[in-house]
Amino acid sequence: MFDYLIVGAGFAGSVLAERLASVENKKILIIDKRNHIGGNAYDHYDNEGILVHKYGPHIFHTNSKEVFDYLSKFTEWRHYQHKVLADLDGQQVPIPINLTTINTLYNLQLSSTELEDFFASKAEDVQQVRTSEDVVVKAVGRDLYNKFFRGYTQKQWDLDPSDLDASVTARVPTRHNKDDRYFTDTYQSMPLRGYTRMFEKMLDHPNIKIMLNTNYHEITGSLPFKKMIFTGPVDEYFDYCYGKLPYRSINFKFETLDQPQFQKTGTVNFPNDYAFTRITEFKYLTGQKHHKTSLVYEFPTAEGDPYYPIPRPENAELYRKYKALADTSETYFVGRLATYKYYNMDQVVAQALHTLKKIQAETAKKPVGDELTA
């Protein structure tokens, strides 16, 4: 008899498996339909011996000391601050938009103070912000919107920004200095030996059993357990009774080149040219030394693994129906797919740690012997 069946061996499932096994001494069965642990953060060495991320680049950053300290139990870190360039008008300029970006694009020599006035002069007066387009043009104006946001958003979502909820670009990242870091979080690091190694250490506990290539439907009737933690798609759990929740997916094209370096920084975005949105070169992220280099091109698509919930009012309303079912269920729903929200990795870890506290509180209130079985 397992105390918990955990569906999904990504961040949400693995953190809860480790905590429940270590802190609560519970017997855990964690399963995943894929042939590996780590969820979308899974990394591995390709045929040339280069460490790559199978499901696109995963750059860890957080402001949470609790989250960083927790993960530090299972990995050493490599300090890394991610930088991104946008390929525009025959030039590559920093993004988020900063002082260098504007001076390069418009052949200007603005100071930080003058840049603030520049943005103000370009901004449009939008009385009621409803869409992603409204957010951007209100902040930086039409020209920068067209250069940086419209084409990229169209490729990413297959929708015009005027058809997307304002939350997609809720705060347009701009900087009035030359800070060209993509993130400004307190903790910015990469697992020194990769994410998969970190997950292996996290799940290396005698109370944890792992089953891969396993669909939870195949075992729920045959393996006894007391509680389920579900990190997969919430609509799948409820047999799509209200219909499928819409997602955008990505096709990844990997390429290894017989040269030590391909581009100037870890990621280059292509807002307006080509079918792909960006190219990432993994050796920047991992710090690996190798005479060859490996890249991944990202092609957004409507079909495939669910990655990005599509932020439109009708989709939020559909999720609310599933959430109402989840709220009355004995199952715990944790993670991106289970809560239909695009979380960063640290946010998923934080949610899992919060769920542990919720489980502990509920267990403390429960009378002895008051347990459910599958």
N, C-alpha and C positions, 0 to 999 in steps of 0.2 A: 504493500500500500504506500503510494506516494502522498506526501502532504500537499504538494503543488505540482500540477502539470502546467508548464510554461510554454506557450506556443510562440516560437520566434526566438532565435539566438543572436539578435542584434543587441544594441546598447540597452534597450529597455528590458528585454528578457534576461540578458546576461547579468546586468547589475542586480536585478531582483533575485535571480538564482543564487548569486554569490552571497548577497546579504542575508537571505532567508536561510541558506545553508550554514553560513558562518556565525551569524548573530543569534538566529533563532533555532539552530540545530534541526532544521526541517529537512526531510527527504524530498529531493527535487528531481523531476524528469523534465528536461528541456528538449524540445524538438524543433526541427526546422525542415521545411520542404526542400531547401537547397542542399547541396552536398558539402557545405562548409558552415562554420560559425562566423560571427562578426557582422551579419547583415550586409547592408550596403557599404559598410566601412571595411569590408574584407580586402586585404591586399595579399599579393603573392609575387614570386619571382617569375618573370617571363622566360622564354626560351633562351634569351641571351644573358640571363642572370640579373636582370634589372628589376628592382622592386616597383610594382605598379599597383594602382588601385583599380580593381575590376569594374567598379561602378562609378567611375569618375573621381575627381580629386576631392579628398576629404581633409580639410585644414582645420586643426583644432584650435579654438580660441574661446576664452570665457573670462568673465569678471567674477566668477564664483570661486572663492577659496575652498569652499566645501567640496565642490565638484573636482577641482584640480587636485586637492589633497587625496580625495578618494581614489581617483584614477592613478595617482602616483604610487599607490600600493602595488600596482601591477606592471608598471613600466618606468624606465628612466626616460628623460625627455631630451629632445634636441631643440634648442631655441631656434625658432623660425618665424619671421614676420613676412607674410605673404604680400606680394606686390603684383598689380595687374595693370596692363597697358591696353588701351583701346586703339584699334587700327582705323584711323579716320583721315580722309583727305590726303592720302599718301604719306601720313605721319603716324607715329605711335606715341600716344600721350597718356599720362597717368589717369587712372580712374580709381576711386572717386575723383570728381572734378576738383582740381586745386589750382593754386596760383600758377604753377608751371603749365598746367593744361590750357588755361585761358591765354596766357602770354604766348604759348607756342602756336595755338590754333589761329589766333587773331593778330599775330606779330606785334604784340604790345609789350610794354615794360611796366605793368601795373605793380603797385605795392599792395600789401594786404588790405590796407584801408580802402584803397581805390578799387580793389576787387569787390568789396562789399557794395560799393556804389554801382559798380558795373552790373552785378546781379540785379540790383534794385531797378536799374534802368531798363533791363531786358524783361523783367517779370511782368506778366499780364495780370490784370485785375479780374480775378475769378471770384464772383460773389458767393457761389455755393460749390464747394468741392465735392464732386460725386464720383469721379473716375480717376484712373491713373494719369490720364492726360491732364486733367485739371491740376493735380498735385504738382506735376513737373513744370507746366507753363506758369503756374502761379509762383514757383520758386525761382526758376532760371530762364524762363522765356521760351519762345517757339523755336529759335534756331538751335539752341542746345538740346531741346527736346527732340528735334528731328535728327540731330547728329548722333546722340547717345542712346536715346530711349525708344523711339518709335519703332525702328527696324528691329532692334534686339527683342523688344517685347512682342512684336509680331511673330518673329521666329520662335520665341520661347513658348508662347501661349496659343499661336495661330488665331489670335484675336487682336484687333486694334486696341491700343490703350484706352480709347474712348469707350470700349465695351467691357473694360475690366474694373473691378472694384478698386477704390482708392487705396486700399490696404497694400496692394502690390508695390506701390511706391509711396508708402505713407510718409516717409521722410526722405527727401532727396539728399543723398550724401554729398555735401560740398564742403570744402575746406578753404579758409582764407589764407593759408600758409602753404609751404611746399611739402608738407607731410604726405608722402606717397604710399604709406602703408594702407593695405586694403582694410584691415581691422585695427582698432585702437584698444582692444581689450587688455586688461591687466596681464593675463596669462596667454601667451601665444607660443605654442610648442607643438612638436610632432613626436609621437612615440618613437623612441630611439631605434627600436628594432621592428617597428611596424605595428599596425593595429591588430593583425591576426595573432601575433605573439602576445600582445596585451590581453586579448580575449582568452587565449589558451591558459594564461596564468589565472585569469579571473575565474575560469570554470574548473580549474584543477583543485577539486575538493571531493573528499570521499562521499559526501552526501549528494553529489550532483551526478546524474546519469544523462548522457547526451545521445539522442537519436537523430540522425540526419536522413535526408531523402524520405522524409516522413510527413504525410498530411495528417493533421490532427483528427480528421473524420475517420481515418483508418484505425485509430487506437482508442478513441474515447469510450467505446463500448466494451473494450477488452482489457484495458489496464485500469485498475482501481486507483482513484485519487480523490482527495478531499475538496480541493479548490483549483480553479483554473485561472491563470493569468494569460490574457490574450493580447498579442502585440501585432496581429495581422489586420487586414482590412475589416473594419467594423461591419460593413455591408455584407461581406462574405460570411461572417459569423452568423448573421441573421438571414442567411440564404437569399439575400437581395430582395427581401420582401417588399421594399419600397422602390426598388430599382437600383441600378449601379451608381455609385458616387463617381463623378468624372475626375480623371487625372490626366496630366501630361506625363509622357515618358521620354526617354532618351535612348537613341542608338549610339553606342560608343564605337569609334573606329580607332584601333590602336596601330601605331606605326613605330618601327625601330629603325633608326638611321645610323649609318656607319660614320658617325662624327660625334665628338664629345659634347657639343652644344648646338641647339637649333635656334632658340629665340632669346631675347634679352632678359626675360624674367619668367616667373613660374607660369603665369597665365596671360594670354593675349585674347581680348574680346574682339569680335568682328560684328559690330552693330548693324552694318548695312550691306556688306559684301558676303557672298558665299552662303551655302545652305546651313553650315554649322555656326554655332554661336561663339565657340571659343576653342582654343588649343591650350592644353596644359602639358608642360614638360616635367616629368616626375622627379628627375634628379635634383631640381631646385627644392622640392618639398622634402625629399628624404635625405639629401646631403650625400648620397651615394657617389663614390668615385668609380667611373667606368669609361672605357674608351668609346662606347656607343651611347646613344640616348634614346629614350622611349617617350612617345607622345600619345595623347588621346584627343581626338576630335569629337565634339558633342553635337549630335543632330537631334533636336527635339522632334517628337512624334506623338501621334494620338494613341498608338498601340504599343503594348509592351508592359514591363513591370511598372506599377504605380509609383511615381516619384513626387509629383507636385500636385496637391489639391488645387483645383481651378477656382480662384476666388471670385465667384459671382453670387449674387443674392439668392438665386434659385438653388444653387448647390449648398449654400449655408442652411437654407430651409430644409433641404433633403437630409442633411446631416443631423439637424435638430431632431428629426423623427427617429433616426437611429439612436441618437444619444438618449432619447426618452426611454427606448428599450434597454439600452445599456445601463441606465441608472436604476432600473428595476431588476437587473440580473444579478445573480450571485457571482458572476465572473468579474474580474478586474480588467479594465481596458486601459492599456498604457502604450504610449509611443505615437509616432506620426500617423501610421495607418489606422490605428485603433481610435484616434481622436480627430482624424481628418484635419490635421494641421501640420504645416511645414515647420518642424522644429530643427534648430541646430543641434549638433551632437551633445553639447553641454546641457541644453535644455531638456533633452531626453533623459540624460543621466539625472538631472535635478528632479524631473517628474517621477522617475523610478524611485529615487531616494524618498521623495514625499509619499509615494504610494506605500513604501515600507512602513513609514510612520502611521499611515492610515490603517494598514493591516494590523500593526501592533496595537493600536488603540482599540480597534474592533475586537481583536482577540482578547484583550484585557477585560472587555465588557461582557464577553460571551460566557454563559454558564458552562461548566465542565460537562463534556459529553455532547454538547450541542454542535455537532459537526454534520456536514452534508457529504454524501458520497455520490460518485458519478453513476 
